[in-house]
Amino acid sequence: MDVLVLIGRLLFCVLFLNSAVGHLTKTRVMAGYAASRGVPAPVPATVASGLVLLAGGLMVAFGVWADLGALLLVVFLVPTALQMHSFWKETDEQAKTVEMVSFFKDLSLAGAALMLLAFFSYVGHDLGLTLTGPLFDIS
């Protein structure tokens, strides 16, 4: 089971780590998009969200307080879904569809991250192939 959980953690984090790299290396472009969606202080927000993605992704991938890492991902995903992918505001059908897919993808990933938070916290130190145990204890 430990190997399957490790593979799952790594696969789950690929998206977040790739997105973190984009936030931190293409900050101006991504901040422009954030500004178009009404995000205040888009450059600092883009950098901050990139750091949250990087920290959360690395924590889950390497198993360093993976429960906290999963929580960080939830903290990123839910506001992002609501602020950046508000499909209900779109009038163009193609744009509405793209934003709807992104909205529900973010919510689905937030749900998966919440399950990981519960899983890591519940299993505790019994889960192998991690560098630390969980920070939280849900038992």
Residue frames as a rotation matrix with the C-alpha (Angstrom) as fourth column:
MET 1
0.564 0.826 0.000 0.00
0.826 -0.564 0.000 0.00
0.000 0.000 -1.000 0.00
ASP 2
0.296 -0.509 -0.808 2.84
0.316 -0.747 0.586 2.43
-0.902 -0.428 -0.060 0.80
VAL 3
-0.743 -0.624 0.242 4.14
0.397 -0.120 0.910 2.35
-0.539 0.772 0.337 -2.79
LEU 4
-0.217 0.751 0.623 0.67
0.925 -0.045 0.377 2.94
0.311 0.659 -0.685 -4.24
VAL 5
0.709 0.454 -0.539 0.12
0.637 -0.740 0.214 5.91
-0.302 -0.496 -0.814 -1.93
LEU 6
-0.142 -0.847 -0.513 3.53
0.241 -0.532 0.812 7.30
-0.960 -0.008 0.279 -2.90
ILE 7
-0.780 -0.102 0.617 2.76
0.618 0.027 0.786 6.97
-0.097 0.994 0.042 -6.62
GLY 8
0.222 0.954 0.203 -0.65
0.934 -0.268 0.236 8.55
0.280 0.137 -0.950 -6.05
ARG 9
0.511 -0.103 -0.853 0.89
0.478 -0.791 0.382 11.44
-0.714 -0.603 -0.355 -4.10
LEU 10
-0.554 -0.819 -0.150 3.42
0.274 -0.349 0.896 12.08
-0.786 0.455 0.418 -6.85
LEU 11
-0.612 0.395 0.685 0.84
0.760 0.054 0.648 11.95
0.219 0.917 -0.333 -9.63
PHE 12
0.463 0.837 -0.291 -1.53
0.886 -0.442 0.141 14.18
-0.010 -0.323 -0.946 -7.65
CYS 13
0.387 -0.372 -0.844 1.18
0.365 -0.779 0.510 16.80
-0.847 -0.506 -0.166 -7.15
VAL 14
-0.446 -0.593 0.670 2.42
0.845 -0.032 0.534 17.05
-0.295 0.804 0.516 -10.75
LEU 15
0.232 0.642 0.731 -0.32
0.802 -0.552 0.230 19.55
0.551 0.532 -0.643 -11.61
PHE 16
0.937 0.186 -0.296 0.35
0.338 -0.699 0.630 21.74
-0.090 -0.690 -0.718 -8.58
LEU 17
0.151 -0.962 -0.226 4.12
0.447 -0.137 0.884 21.76
-0.882 -0.235 0.409 -8.97
ASN 18
-0.407 -0.231 0.884 3.84
0.913 -0.127 0.387 22.57
0.023 0.965 0.262 -12.68
SER 19
0.543 0.696 0.470 1.42
0.633 -0.707 0.314 25.37
0.551 0.127 -0.825 -11.89
ALA 20
0.752 -0.345 -0.562 3.74
0.379 -0.471 0.796 26.69
-0.540 -0.812 -0.223 -9.16
VAL 21
-0.335 -0.908 0.252 6.58
0.730 -0.081 0.679 26.91
-0.596 0.411 0.690 -11.67
GLY 22
-0.166 0.363 0.917 4.31
0.853 -0.413 0.318 28.88
0.495 0.835 -0.241 -14.01
HIS 23
0.843 0.526 -0.113 3.23
0.496 -0.678 0.542 31.25
0.209 -0.513 -0.833 -11.24
LEU 24
0.616 -0.657 -0.435 6.84
0.259 -0.352 0.899 31.90
-0.744 -0.666 -0.047 -10.23
THR 25
-0.454 -0.844 0.285 8.47
0.562 -0.023 0.827 32.10
-0.692 0.536 0.484 -13.67
LYS 26
-0.630 0.339 0.699 5.69
0.590 -0.377 0.714 33.73
0.506 0.862 0.037 -15.71
THR 27
-0.505 0.396 -0.767 4.46
0.739 -0.260 -0.621 36.01
-0.445 -0.881 -0.162 -12.96
ARG 28
-0.775 0.181 -0.606 3.67
-0.288 -0.954 0.084 39.05
-0.563 0.239 0.791 -15.11
VAL 29
-0.761 0.505 -0.406 1.60
-0.335 0.229 0.914 37.09
0.555 0.832 -0.005 -17.62
MET 30
-0.442 0.600 -0.667 -0.29
0.711 0.688 0.147 35.21
0.547 -0.409 -0.730 -14.93
ALA 31
-0.616 0.195 -0.764 -0.79
0.532 -0.612 -0.585 38.40
-0.581 -0.766 0.273 -12.91
GLY 32
-0.887 0.312 -0.342 -2.31
-0.459 -0.682 0.569 39.99
-0.056 0.661 0.748 -16.00
TYR 33
-0.485 0.730 -0.482 -4.87
0.112 0.599 0.793 37.21
0.867 0.331 -0.372 -16.16
ALA 34
-0.427 0.293 -0.855 -5.49
0.902 0.207 -0.379 37.51
0.066 -0.933 -0.353 -12.41
ALA 35
-0.848 0.090 -0.522 -6.03
0.036 -0.973 -0.227 41.26
-0.528 -0.211 0.822 -12.81
SER 36
-0.770 0.577 -0.274 -8.57
-0.447 -0.180 0.876 40.61
0.456 0.797 0.396 -15.58
ARG 37
-0.207 0.688 -0.695 -10.49
0.469 0.694 0.546 38.42
0.858 -0.213 -0.467 -13.12
GLY 38
0.533 0.507 0.678 -10.55
-0.189 -0.710 0.679 41.14
0.825 -0.490 -0.283 -10.45
VAL 39
0.486 -0.435 -0.758 -7.80
0.834 0.490 0.254 39.88
0.261 -0.755 0.601 -8.17
PRO 40
0.969 -0.193 0.157 -6.44
-0.229 -0.938 0.259 42.77
0.098 -0.286 -0.953 -6.07
ALA 41
0.267 -0.956 0.118 -2.63
-0.835 -0.169 0.523 43.20
-0.480 -0.238 -0.844 -6.06
PRO 42
0.932 0.307 -0.195 -2.27
-0.363 0.778 -0.512 40.61
-0.006 0.548 0.836 -8.84
VAL 43
0.212 -0.917 -0.338 1.54
-0.442 0.219 -0.870 40.38
0.872 0.334 -0.358 -8.87
PRO 44
-0.589 -0.429 0.685 1.93
-0.799 0.183 -0.572 39.68
0.120 -0.885 -0.451 -5.12
ALA 45
0.318 0.787 0.529 -1.13
-0.774 0.537 -0.334 37.41
-0.547 -0.303 0.780 -5.27
THR 46
0.799 -0.073 -0.597 0.41
-0.436 0.614 -0.658 35.44
0.415 0.786 0.459 -8.14
VAL 47
-0.275 -0.959 -0.071 3.71
-0.522 0.211 -0.826 35.02
0.807 -0.190 -0.559 -6.30
ALA 48
-0.446 0.160 0.881 1.95
-0.866 0.174 -0.470 34.10
-0.228 -0.972 0.061 -3.04
SER 49
0.651 0.742 0.161 -0.28
-0.663 0.659 -0.354 31.55
-0.369 0.123 0.921 -4.76
GLY 50
0.498 -0.566 -0.657 2.77
-0.429 0.497 -0.754 30.10
0.753 0.657 0.005 -6.53
LEU 51
-0.571 -0.741 0.353 4.51
-0.650 0.145 -0.746 29.67
0.501 -0.656 -0.565 -3.19
VAL 52
-0.043 0.649 0.760 1.42
-0.853 0.372 -0.366 28.03
-0.520 -0.664 0.537 -1.67
LEU 53
0.846 0.341 -0.409 1.24
-0.524 0.673 -0.523 25.64
0.097 0.657 0.748 -4.63
LEU 54
0.080 -0.916 -0.392 4.95
-0.456 0.316 -0.832 24.86
0.886 0.245 -0.393 -4.36
ALA 55
-0.625 -0.317 0.713 4.87
-0.774 0.133 -0.619 24.31
0.102 -0.939 -0.329 -0.60
GLY 56
0.232 0.817 0.527 1.66
-0.795 0.471 -0.381 22.25
-0.560 -0.331 0.759 -0.65
GLY 57
0.794 0.071 -0.603 2.76
-0.516 0.603 -0.608 20.19
0.321 0.795 0.515 -3.64
LEU 58
-0.181 -0.952 -0.248 6.20
-0.492 0.306 -0.815 19.42
0.851 -0.026 -0.524 -2.23
MET 59
-0.499 0.031 0.866 4.81
-0.855 0.145 -0.497 18.62
-0.141 -0.989 -0.045 1.22
VAL 60
0.586 0.758 0.288 2.32
-0.658 0.652 -0.377 16.10
-0.474 0.031 0.880 -0.17
ALA 61
0.689 -0.333 -0.643 4.78
-0.462 0.482 -0.745 14.64
0.558 0.810 0.178 -2.70
PHE 62
-0.295 -0.940 -0.172 7.60
-0.356 0.276 -0.893 14.11
0.886 -0.203 -0.416 -0.19
GLY 63
0.383 0.524 -0.761 5.41
0.487 0.585 0.648 13.31
0.785 -0.619 -0.031 2.78
VAL 64
-0.809 -0.551 -0.205 6.55
0.496 -0.454 -0.740 16.20
0.315 -0.701 0.640 4.95
TRP 65
-0.639 0.700 -0.318 3.48
0.042 -0.381 -0.923 17.05
-0.768 -0.603 0.214 7.02
ALA 66
-0.938 0.229 0.261 1.50
0.305 0.185 0.934 15.90
0.166 0.956 -0.243 4.01
ASP 67
-0.050 0.967 -0.251 -1.75
0.997 0.034 -0.071 16.68
-0.060 -0.253 -0.965 5.80
LEU 68
0.098 0.004 -0.995 -0.78
0.275 -0.961 0.023 20.34
-0.956 -0.276 -0.095 6.10
GLY 69
-0.871 -0.455 -0.186 0.34
-0.078 -0.246 0.966 20.33
-0.485 0.856 0.179 2.46
ALA 70
-0.607 0.731 0.313 -3.07
0.756 0.410 0.510 19.01
0.244 0.546 -0.802 1.42
LEU 71
0.256 0.693 -0.674 -4.73
0.831 -0.514 -0.213 21.74
-0.494 -0.505 -0.707 3.47
LEU 72
-0.377 -0.474 -0.796 -2.61
-0.020 -0.855 0.518 24.38
-0.926 0.211 0.312 1.73
LEU 73
-0.974 0.037 0.223 -3.80
0.227 0.173 0.959 23.05
-0.003 0.984 -0.176 -1.62
VAL 74
-0.098 0.993 -0.061 -7.44
0.992 0.102 0.076 23.33
0.082 -0.053 -0.995 -0.48
VAL 75
0.167 0.095 -0.981 -6.78
0.488 -0.873 -0.001 26.90
-0.857 -0.478 -0.192 0.67
PHE 76
-0.772 -0.452 -0.447 -5.54
-0.190 -0.507 0.841 27.66
-0.607 0.734 0.305 -2.85
LEU 77
-0.911 0.300 0.283 -8.12
0.404 0.516 0.755 25.70
0.080 0.803 -0.591 -4.84
VAL 78
-0.082 0.978 -0.190 -11.43
0.964 0.030 -0.264 26.88
-0.252 -0.205 -0.946 -3.38
PRO 79
0.207 0.170 -0.964 -10.84
0.114 -0.982 -0.149 30.64
-0.972 -0.079 -0.222 -3.67
THR 80
-0.784 -0.544 -0.300 -9.26
-0.255 -0.158 0.954 30.11
-0.566 0.824 -0.015 -7.09
ALA 81
-0.668 0.620 0.412 -12.32
0.744 0.569 0.350 28.26
-0.017 0.540 -0.841 -8.32
LEU 82
0.271 0.871 -0.410 -14.60
0.851 -0.416 -0.322 31.04
-0.451 -0.262 -0.853 -7.11
GLN 83
0.267 -0.227 -0.937 -12.48
-0.053 -0.974 0.221 34.04
-0.962 -0.010 -0.272 -8.17
MET 84
-0.573 -0.697 -0.430 -10.73
-0.464 -0.157 0.872 32.87
-0.676 0.699 -0.233 -11.32
HIS 85
-0.986 0.169 -0.003 -13.29
0.108 0.644 0.757 30.51
0.130 0.746 -0.653 -12.86
SER 86
-0.501 0.847 -0.178 -16.63
-0.049 -0.233 -0.971 32.21
-0.864 -0.478 0.158 -12.26
PHE 87
-0.903 0.099 0.419 -18.30
0.425 0.364 0.829 30.66
-0.071 0.926 -0.371 -15.30
TRP 88
-0.001 0.991 -0.132 -21.68
0.956 -0.038 -0.292 32.08
-0.295 -0.126 -0.947 -14.29
LYS 89
0.175 -0.001 -0.985 -20.42
0.070 -0.997 0.014 35.55
-0.982 -0.071 -0.174 -15.24
GLU 90
-0.813 -0.580 0.044 -19.44
0.045 0.012 0.999 34.56
-0.580 0.814 0.016 -18.79
THR 91
0.207 0.882 -0.423 -21.67
-0.540 -0.258 -0.801 35.45
-0.816 0.394 0.423 -21.72
ASP 92
-0.042 -0.308 -0.950 -19.66
-0.966 0.256 -0.040 33.69
0.256 0.916 -0.309 -24.44
GLU 93
0.861 0.503 0.080 -20.62
-0.507 0.832 0.225 30.00
0.047 -0.234 0.971 -24.50
GLN 94
0.512 -0.740 -0.435 -17.10
0.241 0.610 -0.754 28.78
0.824 0.282 0.492 -25.28
ALA 95
-0.453 -0.668 0.590 -15.56
-0.377 -0.456 -0.806 30.87
0.808 -0.588 -0.045 -22.48
LYS 96
0.231 0.638 0.735 -18.34
-0.963 0.044 0.265 29.71
0.137 -0.769 0.625 -20.14
THR 97
0.920 0.117 -0.373 -17.56
-0.136 0.990 -0.025 26.07
0.367 0.074 0.927 -20.92
VAL 98
0.046 -0.986 -0.158 -13.81
0.206 0.164 -0.965 26.52
0.977 0.012 0.211 -20.38
GLU 99
-0.494 -0.215 0.842 -14.36
-0.655 -0.544 -0.524 28.29
0.571 -0.811 0.128 -17.06
MET 100
0.557 0.759 0.336 -16.94
-0.814 0.421 0.400 25.72
0.162 -0.497 0.853 -15.95
VAL 101
0.708 -0.383 -0.593 -14.51
0.200 0.914 -0.352 22.87
0.678 0.131 0.724 -16.57
SER 102
-0.364 -0.911 0.193 -11.77
0.086 -0.239 -0.967 24.72
0.927 -0.336 0.166 -14.66
PHE 103
-0.134 0.421 0.897 -14.17
-0.893 -0.445 0.075 25.56
0.431 -0.791 0.435 -11.82
PHE 104
0.827 0.549 0.119 -15.28
-0.548 0.743 0.383 21.97
0.122 -0.382 0.916 -11.31
LYS 105
0.390 -0.794 -0.467 -11.71
0.298 0.589 -0.751 20.66
0.871 0.154 0.466 -11.76
ASP 106
-0.510 -0.611 0.606 -10.57
-0.334 -0.508 -0.794 22.94
0.793 -0.607 0.055 -8.94
LEU 107
0.163 0.644 0.748 -13.47
-0.976 -0.004 0.217 21.89
0.143 -0.765 0.628 -6.70
SER 108
0.896 0.147 -0.418 -12.83
-0.163 0.987 -0.002 18.22
0.412 0.070 0.908 -7.43
LEU 109
-0.008 -0.976 -0.215 -9.14
0.274 0.205 -0.940 18.60
0.962 -0.067 0.266 -6.64
ALA 110
-0.395 -0.053 0.917 -10.06
-0.748 -0.562 -0.354 20.43
0.534 -0.826 0.182 -3.42
GLY 111
0.666 0.698 0.262 -12.25
-0.734 0.553 0.394 17.46
0.130 -0.455 0.881 -2.49
ALA 112
0.682 -0.499 -0.534 -9.40
0.265 0.850 -0.456 15.05
0.681 0.170 0.712 -3.19
ALA 113
-0.369 -0.853 0.369 -7.02
-0.070 -0.370 -0.926 17.21
0.927 -0.368 0.077 -1.14
LEU 114
0.018 0.459 0.888 -9.50
-0.960 -0.241 0.144 17.19
0.280 -0.855 0.436 1.76
MET 115
0.934 0.291 -0.208 -9.64
-0.249 0.947 0.205 13.40
0.256 -0.140 0.956 1.56
LEU 116
0.204 -0.939 -0.277 -5.83
0.350 0.334 -0.875 13.30
0.914 0.082 0.397 1.61
LEU 117
-0.350 -0.267 0.898 -5.82
-0.634 -0.638 -0.437 15.58
0.689 -0.722 0.054 4.65
ALA 118
0.515 0.632 0.579 -8.15
-0.857 0.361 0.368 13.18
0.024 -0.686 0.727 6.45
PHE 119
0.876 -0.200 -0.439 -6.26
0.056 0.946 -0.318 10.11
0.479 0.254 0.840 5.23
PHE 120
-0.083 -0.996 0.036 -2.81
0.129 -0.047 -0.991 11.36
0.988 -0.078 0.132 6.26
SER 121
-0.309 0.008 0.951 -4.09
-0.813 -0.521 -0.259 12.61
0.493 -0.854 0.167 9.61
TYR 122
0.681 0.664 0.310 -5.96
-0.731 0.590 0.343 9.41
0.044 -0.460 0.887 10.38
VAL 123
0.793 -0.414 -0.447 -3.24
0.212 0.875 -0.436 6.95
0.571 0.251 0.781 9.30
GLY 124
0.883 -0.443 0.155 -0.58
-0.377 -0.473 0.797 8.96
-0.279 -0.762 -0.584 11.08
HIS 125
0.019 -0.999 -0.028 2.87
-0.921 -0.028 0.389 7.48
-0.389 0.018 -0.921 11.39
ASP 126
0.142 0.086 0.986 1.71
-0.006 0.996 -0.086 4.09
-0.990 0.006 0.142 10.08
LEU 127
0.982 0.176 0.062 1.96
0.068 -0.030 -0.997 5.30
-0.174 0.984 -0.042 6.50
GLY 128
0.207 -0.968 0.140 5.39
0.610 0.240 0.755 4.49
-0.765 -0.071 0.640 5.13
LEU 129
-0.226 -0.470 0.853 7.46
0.971 -0.175 0.161 6.29
0.074 0.865 0.496 2.52
THR 130
0.787 0.350 0.509 7.02
0.293 -0.937 0.191 9.70
0.544 -0.001 -0.839 4.08
LEU 131
-0.258 -0.943 0.212 9.68
0.233 -0.273 -0.933 11.94
0.938 -0.192 0.290 5.63
THR 132
-0.918 0.062 0.392 7.52
-0.390 -0.328 -0.860 12.96
0.076 -0.942 0.326 8.60
GLY 133
-0.571 0.815 -0.096 4.26
0.810 0.540 -0.230 11.96
-0.136 -0.209 -0.968 10.13
PRO 134
0.114 0.715 0.690 1.19
0.686 -0.558 0.466 14.19
0.718 0.420 -0.554 9.99
LEU 135
-0.827 -0.301 0.474 0.92
-0.055 -0.796 -0.602 17.49
0.559 -0.524 0.642 11.78
PHE 136
-0.205 0.868 0.453 -2.75
-0.948 -0.291 0.128 16.93
0.243 -0.403 0.882 12.70
ASP 137
-0.998 -0.037 0.042 -4.29
-0.048 0.947 -0.316 13.99
-0.028 -0.318 -0.948 14.53
ILE 138
-0.163 0.981 -0.106 -7.76
-0.966 -0.137 0.218 13.00
0.199 0.138 0.970 13.36
SER 139
-0.855 -0.150 -0.497 -8.72
-0.112 0.988 -0.106 9.85
0.507 -0.035 -0.861 15.15
